[in-house]
């Protein structure tokens, strides 16, 4: 692990201390868990944005093969 220093408000520190005592975890462990959740949420948001941007990118193209016909041919086998 890499040591990192952060600044917390007095309220954040007090709440973190309370949560730490309730859950029996170190404050650093709670902070790492919170950072992991933030990373997961941000990753999901990025994926959603990319998928929305990619939706319909082939729409209206005339240089592509007839995929319905190709799939029908595959289904017959």
Beta strands, then each sheet from edge to edge (+ up, - down):
end
